[in-house]
Amino acid sequence: MREPAAGSVQNIRTALTIITAEHAALETERSSTVFEANGRVGSYLATLSGGVVALAFIGEAAAFGRAFWVFFLVILPAQVFIGIVTFERVLQSSIEDAALARRINRLRRFYEDTEPGLMAYLTSPVTSDDAEAVMGQVGYASSSWWQPFLAAAGMVGAINSVILGVFTGVVAQLVMDRLFVTLPVGAVTCLLGIIVHHRRQQSVWSRVLARQG
C-alpha cells in the first residue's frame, strides 16, 4: 500500500476495518429501502386488485343498484388516497437510496485512494459521488421526460391518475348522464393527475440534486 494522503487517518488498518463495517451497514440500509419500496408497491397493487374484484362482486350482487354505487363512491377515493401515500413514500425511499449510494461512493473513493490497483477487481467500482453518478445507480440513467415513469413512484403515480380519472368520470356520468361530457372529464382528470405526479417527482429530485450539487 502507498502512504495515505496528508490529512488522512494514521492507522490505515483500523480505518479500513471501520470503513468496511460502515460500507456493509450502508449496503444493508440500501437493501431495506428497496425492500420497503417494493413492498409498498406490491401492497398498493394488491389493494387495488382486491378493490376491483370487490366492486365486481358487489355490482353483480346488487345488480349495479344503489348499494353498488355507495360502495363505489367509498372504495375508489380510498384507493386514490392509498395511491398518493404510496407514491410519496416510494419517492422518499428512492431519495434515501440515493443518499446511501452517495455515501457508499465516498467510501469506495477511500478504497481507490488507499489501493488504486484493487478497483478493477471490485464489483461496480463507482467512486464518483456527484449527482449524475448517484442518479445512474438508483435507476435514473436518463434525464428525459419519460425516465420518471420507469421508476416505482412514477408507475404508482400513473396508475393512481387512471383511478382518479375513472372516479371523476363515473361521478360526472351520475350527475349529468351525458357520456360525451363525462368521457372528456375523466380523460382530462387522468391527464392532470399524471402531470401533477410527474411534476411532483421532478420537483423533489431537483431539490435533492441541488443540495447534492
C-alpha positions in Angstrom: 0.0 0.0 0.0 1.1 3.5 -0.7 1.2 6.1 2.1 -2.2 7.8 2.6 -2.5 11.4 1.6 -1.8 14.2 4.0 -4.7 14.7 6.5 -5.9 11.1 6.3 -6.0 8.8 9.3 -2.8 7.5 10.7 -3.7 3.9 11.3 -4.8 2.6 7.9 -5.7 -0.9 9.1 -8.1 0.5 11.7 -9.5 2.9 9.2 -10.2 0.1 6.7 -11.9 -2.0 9.4 -14.1 0.9 10.3 -14.9 1.8 6.8 -15.7 -1.7 5.6 -18.1 -2.1 8.5 -19.7 1.2 7.6 -19.9 0.1 4.0 -21.7 -3.1 4.9 -24.1 -1.2 7.1 -24.9 1.2 4.3 -25.5 -1.6 1.8 -27.9 -3.2 4.3 -29.7 0.1 4.6 -30.0 0.3 0.8 -31.4 -3.2 0.6 -34.0 -2.2 3.2 -35.1 0.9 1.3 -35.5 -1.2 -1.9 -37.4 -3.9 0.0 -39.7 -1.3 1.6 -40.4 0.3 -1.8 -41.2 -3.0 -3.4 -43.4 -4.0 -0.5 -45.3 -0.7 -0.7 -45.9 -1.0 -4.4 -46.9 -4.7 -4.0 -49.4 -3.8 -1.2 -50.8 -1.0 -3.3 -51.4 -3.2 -6.3 -52.8 -6.0 -4.2 -55.2 -3.5 -2.6 -56.2 -2.1 -5.9 -56.9 -5.5 -7.5 -58.8 -6.5 -4.4 -60.9 -3.4 -4.6 -61.7 -4.0 -8.3 -62.7 -7.6 -7.6 -64.9 -6.4 -4.7 -66.6 -3.9 -6.9 -67.3 -6.6 -9.4 -68.9 -8.9 -6.8 -70.9 -6.0 -5.3 -72.1 -5.0 -8.7 -73.3 -8.5 -9.6 -74.9 -9.0 -6.2 -76.6 -5.6 -6.1 -77.5 -5.6 -9.9 -75.5 -2.3 -10.1 -78.1 -0.6 -7.9 -77.7 1.9 -5.0 -75.5 -0.4 -2.9 -73.0 -0.8 -5.7 -72.7 3.0 -6.2 -72.4 3.6 -2.5 -69.6 1.1 -2.3 -68.0 2.6 -5.5 -68.0 6.1 -4.0 -66.3 4.8 -0.9 -63.8 2.4 -2.3 -62.3 4.5 -5.1 -61.4 7.6 -3.0 -59.8 5.2 -0.5 -57.8 3.7 -3.4 -56.7 7.2 -4.6 -55.6 8.0 -1.0 -53.6 4.8 -0.8 -52.1 5.6 -4.1 -51.0 9.1 -3.0 -49.3 8.0 0.2 -47.7 5.1 -1.6 -46.3 7.4 -4.3 -44.9 9.8 -1.7 -43.3 7.0 0.4 -41.8 5.3 -2.6 -40.4 8.6 -3.7 -38.9 9.1 -0.2 -37.4 5.7 -0.3 -35.7 6.4 -3.6 -34.3 9.6 -2.3 -33.0 7.7 0.8 -31.5 5.1 -1.5 -29.7 7.9 -3.5 -28.3 9.4 -0.3 -27.0 6.0 0.8 -25.5 5.4 -2.6 -23.6 8.6 -2.4 -22.2 7.8 1.0 -21.1 4.4 -0.4 -19.4 6.0 -3.3 -17.4 8.2 -0.9 -16.2 5.0 0.8 -15.2 3.5 -2.5 -13.2 6.6 -3.2 -11.3 5.9 0.0 -10.6 2.4 -1.2 -9.3 3.8 -4.5 -7.1 6.3 -2.8 -5.7 3.6 -0.5 -5.0 1.0 -3.1 -5.9 2.0 -6.7 -4.9 -1.3 -8.2 -7.8 -3.1 -6.5 -10.6 -1.1 -8.1 -10.5 -3.2 -11.3 -11.5 -6.2 -9.2 -14.3 -4.7 -7.2 -18.0 -5.0 -8.0 -19.4 -1.8 -9.5 -16.3 0.3 -9.0 -18.2 3.6 -9.0 -16.3 6.1 -6.9 -17.9 9.4 -8.0 -20.4 10.9 -5.6 -21.7 13.6 -7.9 -25.4 13.8 -8.8 -25.1 12.2 -12.2 -23.3 9.1 -10.9 -25.7 8.6 -8.0 -28.8 9.0 -10.2 -27.5 6.4 -12.5 -27.0 4.0 -9.6 -30.6 4.4 -8.3 -32.1 3.8 -11.7 -32.4 7.3 -13.2 -30.0 6.7 -16.1 -31.5 9.3 -18.3 -32.8 12.9 -17.8 -35.6 12.5 -20.4 -39.2 13.3 -19.5 -40.0 9.6 -19.8 -37.5 8.5 -17.2 -39.6 9.2 -14.1 -42.3 6.8 -15.3 -39.8 4.0 -15.3 -39.3 4.4 -11.5 -41.7 2.8 -9.0 -43.0 6.1 -7.9 -43.8 7.1 -11.5 -45.6 3.9 -12.1 -47.7 4.3 -9.0 -48.5 7.9 -9.9 -49.7 6.9 -13.4 -51.9 4.1 -12.1 -53.3 6.4 -9.4 -54.1 9.0 -12.1 -56.1 6.5 -14.1 -58.1 5.6 -11.0 -58.8 9.2 -10.3 -59.9 9.7 -13.9 -62.3 6.8 -13.7 -63.7 8.0 -10.4 -64.4 11.6 -11.7 -65.7 10.3 -15.0 -68.2 8.0 -13.3 -69.3 10.7 -10.8 -69.8 13.1 -13.7 -71.9 10.5 -15.5 -74.0 10.0 -12.4 -74.6 13.8 -12.1 -75.0 14.8 -15.8 -75.8 11.5 -17.5 -74.1 12.8 -20.7 -71.5 10.4 -22.0 -70.0 12.9 -24.4 -69.2 15.1 -21.5 -68.2 12.6 -18.8 -65.6 10.8 -21.0 -63.6 14.1 -21.6 -63.9 14.9 -17.9 -62.4 11.6 -16.9 -59.7 11.8 -19.5 -58.7 15.3 -18.5 -58.6 14.4 -14.9 -56.4 11.4 -15.6 -54.0 13.6 -17.7 -53.9 16.3 -15.0 -53.2 13.6 -12.4 -50.3 12.3 -14.4 -48.9 15.8 -14.9 -49.1 16.6 -11.1 -47.4 13.3 -10.1 -44.8 13.8 -12.8 -44.0 17.4 -11.7 -44.0 16.4 -8.1 -41.4 13.7 -8.7 -39.3 16.0 -10.8 -39.5 18.8 -8.2 -38.4 16.6 -5.4 -35.5 15.2 -7.3 -34.5 18.7 -8.5 -34.3 19.9 -4.9 -32.3 16.9 -3.8 -29.8 17.3 -6.7 -29.5 21.0 -6.0 -28.5 20.2 -2.4 -26.1 17.5 -3.5 -24.6 19.6 -6.3 
